[in-house]
Amino acid sequence: MTSKSLTSALGRAMVFGLIGCQFGCRSGDRTVPAGVAPSASRSTALPADHLAPGELAPGKEVVFGFVVPTAMRVERRFPDAAHLIGHVDPQALARYVRAHVEVQRMEMGGARVIFPAAIIPGAPKDHTFRVEILSDRLQTRMVLRDVTPPPTPRGLSEEERWRRAGRAMDGGMLDRQKLE
C-alpha cells in the first residue's frame, strides 16, 4: 500500500467515525458507547448542584463554625454547647456531620451516634468538640459540645497544681477547712 492510499484510507475512517459518533453519541442519549466504563458515564454522576437521595443540604445558620443543615434548627445555645433539633434521618445527619467535620472515630449504639473528638474547620484550630446524635420516634437531636480542656497555668509547681485541684501529692483529698 502506498503512502497516498494509506492517507486517504485513514481520512475516510476518520470521516465515517465522526459521522457515526454524531448519530450515536447524542448528548441526551443514556447509552454508554462501547469501550467506555459505566462509571465514567455522565448520566450516572449527579451534577455538583444536586443532592443525593436522603442527603441533607447545608443551611445558613452557623454554630461554633459548624454549618447547620436546613432541616435542623438551633433549640438552645450556651457558651460551650448547642442543642439542635429537627425531623431528619439520624443516619443522614451522621453522614452530614462526617462530611463537614474532621473525625478520627465514631461510636454507634442503639439510637445514638457519638463523635467524641471532632474538629470543626470553621472553629478555632485548638478547639475539640463532642457531637452526639440522638433519635426517637418523633425527632432527631444533635448536641454539639466544646470539650477543649482549659489551659493549664504556667509557672506553677507540681504541688501547687495538685493543691488547686483539691488533692495532695499522693492523690488523696485535701482538708478544705485547712485551706481557708
C-alpha positions in Angstrom: 0.0 0.0 0.0 1.4 3.4 -0.9 1.5 6.3 1.5 -1.1 8.2 -0.6 -3.6 5.4 -0.4 -2.9 4.9 3.3 -3.6 8.6 3.9 -6.9 8.5 2.0 -8.0 5.3 3.9 -7.2 6.9 7.2 -9.1 10.1 6.2 -12.2 8.0 5.2 -12.1 6.2 8.5 -11.9 9.4 10.5 -14.9 10.9 8.5 -17.0 7.8 9.0 -16.0 7.7 12.7 -17.1 11.3 13.1 -20.4 10.7 11.3 -21.0 7.6 13.4 -20.3 9.5 16.6 -22.6 12.3 15.6 -25.5 9.9 15.2 -24.7 7.5 18.1 -23.3 9.9 20.7 -26.1 12.4 21.3 -25.9 14.4 24.5 -29.4 13.3 25.7 -28.7 9.6 24.9 -28.4 7.5 28.1 -26.5 4.7 26.4 -22.8 4.3 27.1 -20.6 3.9 24.0 -18.7 0.6 23.7 -15.3 0.8 25.4 -16.3 3.4 27.9 -16.7 2.2 31.5 -20.1 2.9 33.1 -18.5 4.8 36.0 -17.2 7.3 33.5 -20.6 8.0 32.1 -22.0 11.5 32.6 -25.5 10.1 33.1 -24.6 8.2 36.3 -22.9 11.1 38.1 -25.0 13.8 39.7 -24.3 17.4 38.8 -22.4 19.4 41.5 -25.6 21.3 42.5 -27.8 18.3 43.2 -28.1 16.3 46.4 -28.0 12.5 46.6 -31.3 10.9 47.8 -31.5 11.4 51.6 -28.6 13.9 51.7 -29.0 16.9 53.9 -28.4 20.4 52.5 -26.3 22.9 54.4 -28.3 25.8 55.8 -27.4 29.4 56.6 -27.1 29.1 60.4 -23.6 28.5 61.9 -22.8 27.2 65.4 -19.1 27.1 66.5 -18.2 27.2 62.8 -20.4 24.2 62.0 -23.0 24.9 59.2 -26.3 23.6 60.5 -28.4 21.6 57.9 -31.5 23.3 56.6 -33.8 20.6 58.2 -32.4 21.3 61.7 -32.8 24.4 64.0 -30.9 25.5 67.0 -33.0 24.9 70.1 -30.6 26.1 72.7 -27.2 27.8 72.7 -24.7 28.0 75.5 -21.1 29.3 75.6 -19.8 25.8 75.4 -22.7 23.8 73.8 -25.5 24.0 71.3 -28.6 21.8 71.0 -30.1 21.3 67.6 -33.4 19.6 66.7 -35.2 18.5 63.6 -37.1 15.9 61.7 -34.3 14.2 59.9 -33.0 10.7 59.5 -30.2 10.2 62.1 -28.0 8.3 59.7 -28.3 11.1 57.1 -27.4 13.6 59.9 -24.4 11.4 60.8 -23.2 11.4 57.2 -23.7 15.1 57.0 -21.5 15.6 60.2 -18.8 13.3 58.8 -18.7 15.3 55.6 -18.5 18.7 57.5 -16.1 18.0 60.4 -12.8 16.1 60.8 -13.3 13.0 63.0 -10.9 10.1 63.9 -13.6 7.7 65.1 -17.3 7.4 65.8 -19.3 5.3 68.3 -22.7 3.9 67.4 -25.1 2.2 69.7 -28.9 1.9 69.7 -30.4 5.3 68.7 -27.2 7.2 69.4 -24.2 8.2 67.3 -21.2 9.9 69.0 -18.2 11.6 67.5 -16.1 12.0 70.7 -13.4 14.3 69.3 -14.4 16.3 66.2 -12.5 19.2 64.7 -14.7 21.8 63.0 -12.9 23.6 60.2 -14.7 26.9 60.9 -13.9 26.9 64.7 -10.6 27.9 66.3 -7.9 25.4 65.4 -7.2 24.3 69.0 -10.8 23.5 69.9 -12.2 20.0 70.0 -15.9 19.2 70.0 -18.1 16.2 71.0 -21.0 15.6 68.7 -23.9 13.4 69.9 -26.8 12.5 67.6 -29.9 11.1 69.5 -33.0 9.9 67.8 -36.5 8.9 69.0 -39.7 8.3 67.0 -40.6 12.0 66.7 -37.3 13.8 66.1 -33.6 13.8 66.0 -31.4 15.8 68.4 -27.8 16.8 68.0 -25.7 18.1 70.9 -22.5 20.0 69.9 -20.3 20.5 72.9 -16.8 22.2 73.2 -14.7 19.7 75.1 -11.4 21.6 74.8 -9.5 21.3 78.1 -8.9 24.6 79.9 -5.3 25.9 79.6 -3.0 25.0 82.4 -1.5 28.0 84.2 2.2 28.3 83.5 4.9 28.6 86.2 3.1 26.5 88.8 4.9 23.8 90.7 3.5 20.2 90.6 2.5 20.5 94.2 0.6 23.8 93.6 -1.3 22.2 90.6 -2.4 19.3 92.9 -3.4 21.7 95.6 -5.6 23.8 93.2 -7.3 20.6 92.2 -8.1 19.9 95.9 -5.7 16.9 96.1 -2.5 16.1 98.0 0.6 15.0 96.0 -0.3 11.3 96.8 -3.8 11.8 95.2 -5.7 12.0 98.5 -8.3 14.7 99.2 -7.1 17.8 101.0 -9.0 19.1 104.1 -10.9 22.1 102.7 -11.1 23.7 106.2 -7.3 23.9 106.4 -7.1 25.6 103.0 -9.2 28.6 104.1 
